[in-house]
Protein backbone atom coordinates (compact mmCIF):
# COMPACT_ATOMS: atom_id res chain seq x y z
CA UNK A 1 0.00 0.00 0.00
CA UNK A 2 1.44 3.35 -1.02
CA UNK A 3 1.23 6.34 1.27
CA UNK A 4 0.04 9.60 -0.14
CA UNK A 5 2.31 12.52 0.54
CA UNK A 6 0.90 15.68 1.88
CA UNK A 7 2.84 18.11 -0.30
CA UNK A 8 1.64 21.24 1.49
CA UNK A 9 3.05 19.95 4.76
CA UNK A 10 6.36 19.04 3.13
CA UNK A 11 6.52 22.47 1.53
CA UNK A 12 5.88 24.10 4.91
CA UNK A 13 8.58 21.97 6.56
CA UNK A 14 11.02 22.91 3.81
CA UNK A 15 10.23 26.61 4.30
CA UNK A 16 10.74 26.28 8.06
CA UNK A 17 14.13 24.60 7.55
CA UNK A 18 15.23 27.39 5.19
CA UNK A 19 14.18 30.02 7.73
CA UNK A 20 16.01 28.25 10.55
CA UNK A 21 19.17 27.99 8.50
CA UNK A 22 19.12 31.64 7.50
CA UNK A 23 18.81 32.93 11.09
CA UNK A 24 22.12 34.03 12.54
CA UNK A 25 22.86 32.29 15.78
CA UNK A 26 24.64 33.89 18.68
CA UNK A 27 26.22 31.86 21.38
CA UNK A 28 27.60 33.31 24.58
CA UNK A 29 30.50 31.53 26.25
CA UNK A 30 32.56 32.54 29.22
CA UNK A 31 36.12 31.40 29.54
CA UNK A 32 37.24 31.71 33.12
CA UNK A 33 40.80 32.53 34.02
CA UNK A 34 43.02 30.77 36.54
CA UNK A 35 42.20 33.28 39.26
CA UNK A 36 38.45 32.71 38.92
CA UNK A 37 38.80 28.94 38.91
CA UNK A 38 41.11 28.98 41.90
CA UNK A 39 38.50 31.03 43.80
CA UNK A 40 35.72 28.63 42.76
CA UNK A 41 37.81 25.63 43.92
CA UNK A 42 38.61 27.44 47.17
CA UNK A 43 34.92 28.11 47.86
CA UNK A 44 34.09 24.51 46.88
CA UNK A 45 36.64 23.23 49.41
CA UNK A 46 35.27 25.49 52.15
CA UNK A 47 31.66 24.47 51.43
CA UNK A 48 32.66 20.80 51.37
CA UNK A 49 34.48 21.12 54.72
CA UNK A 50 31.56 23.00 56.27
CA UNK A 51 29.16 20.38 54.94
CA UNK A 52 31.23 17.53 56.41
CA UNK A 53 31.42 19.33 59.75
CA UNK A 54 27.70 20.03 59.79
CA UNK A 55 26.85 16.43 58.88
CA UNK A 56 29.23 15.15 61.56
CA UNK A 57 27.64 17.34 64.25
CA UNK A 58 24.07 16.26 63.47
CA UNK A 59 22.65 14.03 66.21
CA UNK A 60 21.41 11.33 63.85
CA UNK A 61 22.47 7.78 63.08
CA UNK A 62 25.58 7.24 60.98
CA UNK A 63 23.68 5.65 58.06
CA UNK A 64 21.60 8.84 57.69
CA UNK A 65 24.81 10.88 57.78
CA UNK A 66 26.24 8.78 54.97
CA UNK A 67 23.04 9.20 52.94
CA UNK A 68 23.11 12.97 53.42
CA UNK A 69 26.78 13.00 52.39
CA UNK A 70 26.13 10.87 49.28
CA UNK A 71 23.27 13.15 48.21
CA UNK A 72 24.88 16.45 49.20
CA UNK A 73 28.30 16.02 47.65
CA UNK A 74 27.12 15.62 44.01
CA UNK A 75 24.79 18.60 44.48
CA UNK A 76 27.70 20.68 45.72
CA UNK A 77 29.91 19.45 42.87
CA UNK A 78 27.22 20.37 40.35
CA UNK A 79 26.69 23.83 41.82
CA UNK A 80 30.35 24.78 42.07
CA UNK A 81 31.80 23.14 38.98
CA UNK A 82 29.02 22.89 36.39
CA UNK A 83 26.31 25.47 37.15
CA UNK A 84 27.29 28.72 35.43
CA UNK A 85 24.67 30.77 37.31
CA UNK A 86 26.16 29.74 40.67
CA UNK A 87 29.70 30.31 39.37
CA UNK A 88 28.71 33.82 38.28
CA UNK A 89 27.32 34.48 41.77
CA UNK A 90 30.59 33.28 43.32
CA UNK A 91 32.66 35.50 41.02
CA UNK A 92 30.33 38.42 41.83
CA UNK A 93 30.94 37.75 45.52
CA UNK A 94 34.70 37.66 44.88
CA UNK A 95 34.56 41.00 43.04
CA UNK A 96 32.47 42.55 45.80
CA UNK A 97 34.92 41.34 48.47
CA UNK A 98 37.88 42.72 46.49
CA UNK A 99 36.18 46.12 46.12
CA UNK A 100 35.40 46.19 49.84
CA UNK A 101 39.01 45.43 50.73
CA UNK A 102 40.27 48.12 48.34
CA UNK A 103 38.11 50.73 50.09
CA UNK A 104 39.55 49.82 53.50
Phi, psi and omega in degrees: 000128180271142178269140176275136180271138175268095187295328180293324178291318179297321179295318179296316178298320179295319178295321179295318179297320179295318180295319180294323181288329184278345180287131175286141181247134177250138179228130181256126178230144177244127175253117183274144178276177181297322181295318179295315181294323179295323176294318179297317178295322178299311179296320178301315179298317179296314180296322178295316179295317178296321178296316178299316180297314180298316179296321180294325182284333183304134181274060179233171181293154185296328180291330174289323178298318179296319179298315179298319179297315182295325179279320186286323183296312177298327177295316179294321177298315179299313183298313187280326189254339185238338183271109184293328178298313181294320178298319178297321177295319178296317179293323175298319176297317179299314180297319179296318177296319179296318178295321179296317180291329178292326180289331182285000000 
